[in-house]
Amino acid sequence: MSEKAFDIVIYGATGFTGRLVAEYMHQQYGNGEFVTWAMAGRSQSKLEAVRDEMGLPESTPLVVADTSDVASMQAMAAQTHCVLTTVGPYQLYGSGLVEVCAKSGVDYVDLCGEPVWMHKMIKAHEAEAKASGARIVFSCGFDSVPSDLGVLLLQDIAKEKHGAPCHTIDCRVRKMKGTFSGGTAASLTATMASAKANPEEFQLLINPFSLTPGFQGAEQPDGQSISYSDELNSWQAPFVMAAINTRNVHRSNFLMGHPYGEDFKYSEMTLTGDGDKGREIAEMVANDRSLSSKDAPKPGEGPSKEERENGLYDLLYIGHVDGKPPVIVSVKGDRDPGYGSTSKMIAESAICLINEASNTSGGIWTTAPAMGKKLIKRLEDNAGLSFSEGY
């Protein structure tokens, strides 16, 4: 690895999630012995103020950069092996940074949950990234690390136990306590506004294979209608993150050469319980539009430290091979998904990419093919996640 000032630059470090990433990096790793990192944002004075508010050392490096100033983006990229960006919506603020990293051979991780924008970036910059050696990895937070790696682990277990991958995997959210981020809400609003104005984008938005250029797989399960699961004795409702998680899981399968099969089917839903009460909750969840309402969290807003630390999630993955018992994997996180856990996941993704995944070639990746079980180990060792076989 060539000498640069930093291993990782956290771009957006003055925002709510960016602060949490910087705080985690400081608490978990310090700065210098294991990994060198800097805080980056548009304003030197704001960076200094946020650094001081968080009680970080005055020696914490600060980098001034602005997405509207290409030269400053280039200067930031030139100083680091990896840019970790929390500045969304990415369709509004991310394209220039992806272009700079793809051209200059600098690694990049983000928290993107915007499949139409990701489709555009793949089309525009994948060849450049392959040529330069830049590893661009989208969706390194709650969308879509647990699902991408949970499916990878389940399929490895299925091949070991049954000699074949599961043709169908269903993710079911058993528990989730926490708040979706203001960035997620802003991304959803921007995505829906853009799709409404552009029929081509709308078609990409509803296509489960929008991130697998040139490949269209099997018809996918209906995750948008409430239904009853006899297998789990529970009603189930649409899960808001399914729109991005399913696309990333299919892209991982595509990038790895379809080890899950070309007819692989994948769905995500939320379990709401049995009986009339379960059905009532499922209907409420299905009709919930709070994430796109005027009361949705705004970028820069977020839950208190106590709320973040009391949050959690518990995801169940059930895989099927014809004529064989189901394969079960559980993925759990010890913080609220949108902030506490996400900030740890993206930090560990950046570290894993530059330290353990050095053999991954240039291109536009998802976490499973780029880092795989190396990232699972980092997340279990450091970030409060668990990936285990069984219920």
C-alpha positions, 0 to 999 in steps of 0.5 A: 500500500502506497504511503498516504496521510490517512487510511480513512477519511470520514466525509460528513463528520459534522453530521449526525451519523458522521459524528457517531462514526468518528466517535466510534473510531476514536473509542475503538481504535484511537488514531494512529497505532492501528488505523489513521483517520481524519474528519472531513467536511465543508467548514474548518470551523464546524469541524473544529467545533464538532471535534471539541464537542465530542471531546476528541483530541485537538490532534485529530486531523481535519480535512476541508472538502465540499461536493460542489468543489471538485478540486477539494474532493480530489485533494481529499481523495489524494490524502487517503486510502479510503473515503468513508462518506455519510453525506446523503442523499447520495443522488444529490451529493454523492456522484462527484465523489464516486467519480473522483474515487473511481478515477483516482484508485481510492477506495470508497464506502457509503450508507447508500440505500438508493438503487436507482442512483447506484444503477447509474453509478455502476453504469458510469464508473464501474469500468473506471474503478476496475481500471484504477483499482478503486473498490467502491462499496455501497450500502455498508450500514443497516442497509444492507450489511446484515442481509448481504452477509446473513445470506452469504453465511446461510448459503455456505451452511446449506452447501456444507449440509445439503450439497447445494445452495438454497433456491429460496431464502426469506428474511423475517424481522423478528424484533427491531427497536430504533429509529430510521435515520434522517438520511434514509428518510431524505433518500426515500423522498428524493428517490420517489420524487425523481422516479415520479418525474422519470418513468425509466427510473420508476421501472428501475426502482421496482425491478429487483434486478436493477443492480445486475446489468444484463441479467434478469432472474426469476420472478421474486416473492411478493413482499408488499402484501400482508400474509400469514406464515404457517411456518412461523405462526405469524402474520407478516408485513412489508419491510421498508428496507427490503427494496434496497436489501433484496437488490444488493443480495441479488447483486452479490449473487451476480458479482460472485457468478451466481453461486446461489443459482440463477433462479434464486428467490429472496424476500424480506418481511416483518413478523407482527404476531399471531391472531387478530392482533397480529393481523391488525399490526401487519395492516398498520405496518403495511399502511405506514407512510411515516418515513416519507411524511413531513414528520420523518426524521431530518438529516442531522437529527437522531435519537439520544445516546440512551435510545441508540444504546437501548436499540436492537434488531433480530433478523431471521433467515430461512433457506430452502433446498428441495427435499431437505430441512430448512437452513436457519441463520440469525443476525442480531445487532446490539444498537438501534439499526439506523444510527448506533449499529450503522455507524459501527458497521460502516467503520468496520467495513472501511477498515476491513476493505483496506486491511483484510480485503486487499486482494479484492480487485477494483470495481463497484461492489457489495459487502459479501463479494468484496469482504465476505466472512472477513467482515463478519469476523470484524463485526462480531469481534468489534461491532456488537453483531452476531451471525449464528446458525439456528433460531 
